[in-house]
Amino acid sequence: MTVLGGISGSVQQITAAFEKTCLEVEGLHKAIDQVQEAATEVVLKKACADVPKVVYALRLNGDKLLWAGNLPKYGSILRDSLARSLGGDVGDLGWQQATCGSSEGGLGLRTAEEVSLPAFIASRVAAAPAVRSIFGRLEQAGLAPCGVLEASYEARTRSAINALASSFGLDSAEGSAVDAVVEEGTRAAQEWWQQTEAGGPRAVQENAQVGGQSIADGEGDDAERSIRPGPAGIQKKLSALVDSAKASRLAAAFDENDDMVEDSLRLEDLRNKHQEHSWMWDLNPSFGPVLPQEDWLRAVRLRLGCPQLSGDIICAACDERILDRTAYHALCCAKGQSTRGHNRVRDVMHAGFVASDAGAATEVPGLMPSQPDLRPADVLTTAALPNVTTAVDVGITAPHAAGAGDDCVETMRQNKLAKYGPYLEELRIQGIQYAPATFTAYGRRHPCVTQMITQASREAARRKGLRSHAAMQLRWCKAIAVEIWRRAAHMIRACLPAESRQTAYMLDGEYGDAEKAEPEAEFEPEVGKEMWF
């Protein structure tokens, strides 16, 4: 029986309806495959054909569907669909990561099994005040024994809450966090219902959320971090707790395997709060920089630790080292593309500083009279730090590079300070402070970089009369992330063998010389590059 769009009946009837929805979703995913553009396909699948297609059924009967064992099929559909869009299966560990939220290093493609209990619990908690009111009226009319219906309702809800902790192996702290979300959701739902009965506003204020965060702490990186009084907000917060537990278990699996050091460092990097993930989803070039399809595909596969090759080969860039299947070696090689990528990041930093310091300049010579050939300032600006001219020195390093230490961006920062240490007094005399701005090859910013961007964005907002600096800061961080991931994709491509004449002919119809890698370059300034802020 269908009631308000949901199936009410036996477990067999509920599962039959779910399987019908699975077939419809599978057809939708195959239709989206016709787009023939990986980034657009993945974004459409996430926005239009992900688990929200069944979330209403999960809110009504998530516990029954989970225990009936019918939910894995939905996850198989999503995984097969992602493999088609990304040009090959992502592997078991890659799929586990992909089903985590963006802020945990994934793609947010959650499976029905992982959403079933958060959706069901959220629905029960949000509806509880209204349900209790209905039960009370039934009891007053003599249609139900006193307290029986409410006890049954609460027992089923509590059973689902307990199952959530056991199903995902949540520890005591994570279990307490689940209880805290449920308690806050209960309070917000009760407040909403009281206002409704009193004829007041039909919703409590949306600022009733857990742990408000600044942009540097992750605001804007992942929508899963907010909680609202209704079921959607409770579900998002519960799913975020599940994400964190899943990502922690995945990280532990990497740590236990000596052959997965690079994977462990990659995931740790992606989960850091000084990351930016919007480059994956913002694909309209009218609203900012985007990656070309080939670069986007390589970048996302690198993010998930998916194979870039069918087997190890000799690196075409250095012709000495082995290029592993996941192409981690490329992030420590391809000097020409590394330099070009560095320069593009430098240009993005410069473009942001110019918003509040029109005199900001790149590669300023002669700052050190004793060593005039040294150029410590990729960008020389008054916007980076308060009340001082700053020589901002951009650096990008891979977490698995030789000598990277426990924190590669801090290690690079200290190395840069040591390199220019003998000359810092010459800068100080000129009123210049030297400040390294270091990033990882996966886009993580050193906290000092976040502080620079925040300072410059605030100053630009004051000078330009903007209501807030937040939008500029987000766009700036996204533009940096785009260039860092473009750099990674180009470094991988530079390490691959050149395409043969036959391959080039099949791809574009031209039968000339085999494509050659771009020449290496120590320095390649880019002039007049348009930026979006």
Secondary structure, DSSP 8 states (H G I E B T S, - for coil): -EETTEE-S-HHHHHHHHHHHHHHHHHHHHHHGGG--HHHHHHHHHHHSSTHHHHHHHHHHHHHHHHHT-SHHHHHHHHHHHHHHHTS--HHHHHHHHTS-GGGTS-----HHHHHHHHHHHHHHHHHHHHHHHHHHHHHTTSS-TTHHHHHHHHHHHHHHHHHHHHTT--HHHHHHHHHHHHHHHHHHHHHHHHHHTT--SS--TT--SS---GGGTTTT-GGG---SSHHHHHHHHHHHHHHHHHHHHHHHHHH-GGGHHHHHHHHHHTSTT---GGGT---GGGS----HHHHHHHHHHHHT--SSSS-EE-TTTSSSEE-TT-GGGGG--HHHHHHHHHHHHHHHHHHHHTT-TT-EES---SSTTSTT----SEEEEEEETTEEEEEEEEEE-TTSTT--SSHHHHHHHHHHHHHGGGHHHHHHTTEEEEEEEEETT--B-HHHHHHHHHHHHHHHHHHT-S-SHHHHHHHHHHHHHHHHHHHHHHHHHHS----HHHHHHHHS--SS--------S-----S-----
